[in-house]
C-alpha cells in the first residue's frame, strides 16, 4: 500500500468516526437553569500562608473570589462588605475561625457560607529543554535551547456553614502552571505562574461548591420531539401553541443528585395550577413532559419546574385557537 493510499484510508476512517460521534451527540435544549438548593451567600475570607512564597495566600484568595463571582446561583460578598473588626477578631492570631465566630459573621452579615483555607506549599522549578523556533507545514524544522519554568501551588480549602459553624468541606487541592522561555530571553517572574496555578485551584473550588449546593437543568418547549439515544431532540422551540397540539417540554438534568424530587406544574391564565407531575430524577437523565391542550381556553399559560424544593424555571407560552 502506498503512503498516499494509507493517508486516504486514515482520513476516511476519521470521517466515519466523527460522523458516528455526531450521531450519538444529543443537542442540549436551548434554556439553562442553575438553581441553588440552599441559600448561597458566600464570603471568601483571608487565606493563611504556610509556604515560603510571600503573598501566595492573597493571590489564591482573590482568584477564588473572582471565580465564584462568575458562577450562577452563588452570591459573593466582597471583603469590603464585611465588618473589618469582626473579620480581624475572627481570624485572631492563629488564623483559625472558631464555630461561634463563624455563626456571628453569618448573623451580622447574612452570609451563609464562608470559604477560607491555607496555602501550604509553593514549589518552583526551572529545567533546561528545547523549543521549536521554526516551522514548515506543521513540522518543526529548527529547535533552540530553552528553559522550562514551572510552579505548583498546594492548598487546603474549607467551606464553613455560617449558620452552624460546622466545617462542611475540607479539601486538599493543587494547581500547576508552566512556561518555556528561549535561552537568552528574559523570564519575568514566577508570580504570573502562581496566578495561573491559583486560577486552577479557584476552578476546583467553584466546581465543588456548584456540584454540592446547586443543580443545573436544560429545558425547552417545542413543536415536535423525537427520541435520540437516551434523550430527546426538539424541533422548533416555541412559546405559541394551538388547541390542536400538545405542549412538549424537554428537560435534561445536567447536574442533579440521584433521587432528587422534580415537580412540573402547568398553570392557567388565572394563576391556578391545573396539572402537576411529580418525578424522581437522576443525574444526566432526560425527560419529556407533554400536556394536552385540547379544550383549554386561549390565553397566557406557564409551566414551572421545581427541583429539590426550589424553583428552577418558569416558561410562559401562549395558547391560541
Secondary structure, DSSP 8 states (H G I E B T S, - for coil): --HHHHHHHHHHHHHHHHHHHHHH-----SEEEEEESS--EEEEEEEEE-SSSTTHHHHHHHHHHHHHHTSTT-EEE-GGGS-HHHHHHHHTTTT---HHHHHHHHHHH---EEEEEEEEEEEEEEEEEEEEEEEETTEEEEEEEEEEEEEEEEEEEEEEETTT--EEEEEEEEEEEEEEEETTS----SHHHHHHHHHHHHHHHHHHHHHHHEEEEEEEEEEEEEEETTEEEEEEE-SEEETTSEEEEEEEEEE--TTEEEEEEEE-TTS-EEEEEEEEE-TT-EEEEEEE-TT--SEEEEEEEEETTEEEEEEEEEEE-
